[in-house]
């Protein structure tokens, strides 16, 4: 669901930015990227507050059992607390792809995923942090990706901006972002809701079935990602 909400700006602002760059309206593109950046931070804060306020009922709603509640709670609490870098990681990657810098978007993503993969066995097994270790590996990876993306924006390689001086929110900017990003976010949230229902049904058959369903969904998502991967590149090309 965090990724889905991040897609509001990863896809919605990317579409707007690529069209503005294609029309040579560079100042408006800078404003759109800055508005997206700071609004994404605000959205992440609101997500954190909402998830932490309704933590226990949400954990139960996704199908946790008495034996899995504690590890689920450990993981959920850390992810919810650091929703800002999680959402920024998704949104900023989309904005960078919008100006055709797909290589930098890929590098940032690889940094985050690579650190996640490396840190998982270290934190989960070696340091015996268990589910909390998995969450910290995810959060640290996301923060490092965001740090790379921010360094890209602050450098001289980008035509976009995250400077507060370009933060000029308007109804037109938000309208264009939500027009494209809203449906994309909704589809992701619906998929998350479907996963929650799968967990709830699987939980009635025991924890091993829940684990099996989780593995199946990860494998299935690999096929879906291969199909969806070219879409952000097509959006940027069409806009430019």
C-alpha positions in Angstrom: 0.0 0.0 0.0 2.9 2.3 0.7 4.2 1.6 -2.8 0.8 2.2 -4.2 0.5 5.6 -2.6 4.1 6.4 -3.8 2.9 5.6 -7.3 0.7 8.7 -7.2 3.9 10.7 -7.6 6.1 8.1 -9.2 3.7 7.8 -12.2 1.5 10.9 -11.9 4.3 13.4 -11.6 6.5 11.5 -14.0 3.9 11.9 -16.7 3.5 15.6 -16.0 7.2 16.2 -15.8 8.0 14.4 -19.1 5.2 16.4 -20.9 6.5 19.7 -19.5 10.1 18.8 -20.5 8.9 17.8 -24.0 7.2 21.2 -24.3 10.5 22.9 -23.2 8.7 24.3 -20.1 11.6 23.7 -17.8 10.7 26.0 -15.0 7.3 24.4 -14.7 9.0 21.0 -14.7 11.2 22.1 -11.8 8.2 23.3 -9.9 6.3 20.0 -10.6 9.3 17.9 -9.3 9.7 20.1 -6.2 6.0 20.0 -5.4 6.1 16.2 -5.8 9.1 15.9 -3.5 7.7 17.8 -0.6 4.2 16.5 -1.0 5.5 13.0 -0.9 7.3 13.7 2.4 4.0 15.0 3.8 2.1 12.0 2.5 4.7 9.7 4.1 4.3 11.4 7.5 0.5 11.0 7.2 0.9 7.3 6.3 3.2 6.7 9.3 0.7 8.3 11.6 -2.2 6.4 10.2 -0.4 3.0 10.2 0.8 3.4 13.8 -2.5 4.6 15.1 -4.3 1.5 13.6 -1.4 -0.9 13.9 -3.0 -3.7 15.9 -6.3 -4.0 13.9 -4.3 -3.7 10.6 -2.0 -6.5 11.6 -4.9 -8.7 12.5 -6.7 -7.7 9.3 -3.9 -8.9 7.1 -4.3 -12.4 8.5 -1.7 -12.7 11.3 -2.3 -15.5 13.8 -1.5 -15.5 17.5 1.9 -17.2 16.8 2.8 -14.7 14.0 1.5 -11.5 15.6 4.7 -10.6 17.4 7.0 -10.9 14.4 4.4 -9.2 12.2 4.2 -6.4 14.8 8.0 -5.9 14.9 8.2 -5.7 11.1 5.1 -3.6 10.7 6.1 -1.0 13.4 9.5 -0.3 11.8 8.1 -0.1 8.2 5.3 2.2 9.4 7.7 4.5 11.3 9.9 4.9 8.2 7.2 5.4 5.6 8.7 8.6 4.4 11.8 7.1 2.8 9.8 4.1 1.6 7.4 6.4 -0.3 10.2 8.8 -1.5 12.1 5.8 -2.8 9.2 4.9 -5.1 8.3 8.5 -6.1 11.8 9.9 -6.8 12.8 7.0 -9.0 9.8 7.7 -11.2 10.6 11.4 -11.5 14.2 10.6 -12.5 13.0 8.2 -15.2 10.7 11.0 -16.4 13.6 13.1 -17.7 15.1 10.1 -19.4 17.8 9.3 -16.8 16.8 5.6 -16.5 20.3 4.6 -15.6 20.4 6.7 -12.5 17.0 5.5 -11.5 18.2 1.9 -11.9 21.4 2.6 -9.9 19.4 4.0 -7.0 17.1 1.0 -7.1 20.0 -1.5 -7.2 21.6 0.3 -4.2 18.5 -0.2 -2.2 17.7 -3.7 -3.2 21.3 -4.8 -3.1 21.7 -3.5 0.5 18.5 -5.2 1.4 19.7 -8.5 0.1 23.1 -8.2 1.8 21.7 -7.0 5.2 18.9 -9.5 5.4 21.0 -12.5 6.5 23.3 -10.3 8.6 20.5 -8.8 10.6 18.0 -11.7 10.6 20.5 -14.6 11.2 23.8 -13.3 12.4 22.5 -10.6 14.7 19.4 -12.6 15.5 17.0 -9.7 15.0 14.5 -11.9 13.2 11.6 -10.1 11.6 12.8 -6.7 12.9 16.1 -7.4 11.1 14.2 -7.9 7.8 12.4 -4.6 8.3 15.6 -2.7 9.1 17.2 -4.1 6.0 14.4 -2.8 3.9 14.4 0.6 5.6 18.2 1.1 5.3 18.1 0.1 1.7 15.3 2.6 1.0 17.1 5.4 2.8 20.3 4.8 0.9 18.3 4.8 -2.4 16.7 8.1 -1.4 20.2 9.5 -0.5 21.4 8.6 -4.0 18.3 10.2 -5.6 18.7 13.4 -3.6 22.4 13.6 -4.6 21.4 13.2 -8.2 18.8 16.1 -7.9 21.3 18.3 -6.1 24.0 17.7 -8.6 24.3 19.3 -12.1 23.1 16.2 -14.0 19.3 16.9 -13.5 17.2 19.5 -15.2 14.7 19.0 -12.3 14.7 20.4 -8.8 13.8 19.6 -5.2 14.7 23.1 -4.0 12.2 24.8 -1.8 12.4 27.9 -4.1 10.7 25.9 -6.8 8.0 24.6 -4.5 5.0 26.4 -6.0 1.9 24.2 -5.5 -1.1 24.8 -7.6 -4.4 23.1 -8.3 -3.2 22.5 -11.9 -0.1 20.6 -10.8 -2.0 18.4 -8.3 -4.8 17.9 -10.8 -2.5 16.6 -13.5 -0.6 14.4 -11.0 -3.8 12.9 -9.6 -5.3 12.4 -13.0 -2.6 9.9 -14.0 -1.2 8.8 -10.6 -4.6 8.3 -8.8 -5.7 5.3 -10.9 -2.2 3.8 -10.8 -2.2 4.1 -7.0 -5.7 2.7 -6.7 -4.8 -0.4 -8.8 -1.8 -1.1 -6.5 -4.0 -0.6 -3.4 -6.6 -3.0 -4.8 -3.8 -5.6 -5.4 -2.7 -5.1 -1.8 -6.3 -5.6 -0.6 -6.4 -8.8 -2.7 -3.2 -10.0 -1.0 -4.7 -9.3 2.4 -7.8 -11.4 1.6 -5.5 -14.2 0.4 -3.7 -14.0 3.8 -6.9 -14.1 5.7 -8.1 -17.2 3.9 -4.7 -18.9 4.2 -4.5 -18.1 7.9 -7.5 -20.3 8.5 -5.4 -23.3 7.3 -2.3 -22.5 9.4 0.9 -20.5 9.4 2.7 -22.9 6.9 0.0 -22.2 4.3 0.4 -18.4 4.9 4.1 -18.8 4.2 3.5 -20.9 1.1 1.1 -18.2 -0.3 3.7 -15.6 0.4 6.3 -17.5 -1.6 3.8 -18.0 -4.5 2.9 -14.3 -4.6 6.6 -13.3 -4.7 7.2 -15.6 -7.6 4.1 -14.4 -9.4 5.1 -10.8 -8.9 8.4 -11.5 -10.8 6.4 -12.3 -13.9 4.2 -9.2 -13.4 7.2 -7.0 -13.0 8.8 -8.2 -16.3 5.5 -7.2 -18.1 5.2 -3.8 -16.3 8.9 -2.9 -16.5 8.9 -1.2 -19.9 5.9 1.0 -19.1 7.8 3.8 -17.2 10.3 4.0 -20.1 7.4 4.3 -22.6 5.8 7.0 -20.6 9.0 9.1 -20.6 9.6 8.6 -24.3 6.0 9.5 -25.2 6.1 12.6 -23.0 9.4 13.8 -24.4 
